[in-house]
Amino acid sequence: MAGIENLEEFMHGATSAQAAAFAAACAERATPILFWVVAADGRTADLETYVSSLDALWSSENFASEQFREKREGIAAMRELAIGDDVTGARAFAYQGAVALYTALGFPAGLGAGVLRDCSSTLRNFSFRLERRCNVRLLDEEDDIQRRDIADLSAVVGDGDVQRTELRERSAVLGRKWLDLAVERFG
């Protein structure tokens, strides 16, 4: 995995809470464009499903793996994943956000630490595609934030609530940057 040299080591040594936070951070960066497109379509119920799934990722200790499997199945049936990647413009990036959220839900659903590799790859692909469309360097920034997330999560002692809050805020900032680029390009 180019640029994310320490992901494999992190996957094998991370606690469940650390791994869940990494997956949630990836989804946090990818979902703002998804939320924008779904809201613009007036699909309030779908938006609520996506938002509640993202929020659940951040509080994954409070849910059983069966609940996450159900959330994944629900997202798989929604328009973005049912139609697939046969869309263009902002909808193509909404699809990428849905894939990222679906993938991230795999860890608390019990699919194992390998899901983190999929989360990383999904976000690297997402940033590369957006980079090409908007003519702005984004992949290097995504690699850097993944490295920082891994370093910060690896240093967590105790419950890590402070680090998770900072991680979510940092991911949300980058997600809003990507949303701004998409709105400027496709809005």
Salt bridges, closest charged atoms under 4 A:
GLU5 OE1 - ARG147 NE 3.33
GLU8 OE1 - HIS12 NE2 3.98
GLU8 OE2 - ARG117 NE 2.80
GLU28 OE1 - ARG168 NE 2.76
ASP41 OD2 - ARG43 NH1 3.48
ASP41 OD2 - ARG79 NH1 3.58
ASP41 OD1 - ARG91 NH2 2.61
ASP46 OD2 - ARG43 NE 2.81
ASP55 OD1 - ARG168 NH2 2.77
GLU61 OE2 - ARG164 NH1 3.26
GLU66 OE1 - ARG69 NH2 2.97
GLU80 OE1 - ARG43 NH2 2.82
GLU131 OE2 - ARG137 NH1 3.80
ASP140 OD2 - ARG137 NH2 2.66
GLU141 OE1 - LYS177 NZ 2.67
GLU142 OE2 - ARG29 NH2 2.73
ASP143 OD1 - ARG124 NE 2.52
ASP144 OD1 - ARG147 NH1 2.85
ASP149 OD2 - ARG29 NH1 3.14
ASP149 OD1 - ARG170 NH2 2.81
ASP152 OD2 - ARG148 NE 3.84
ASP152 OD2 - ARG170 NH1 2.98
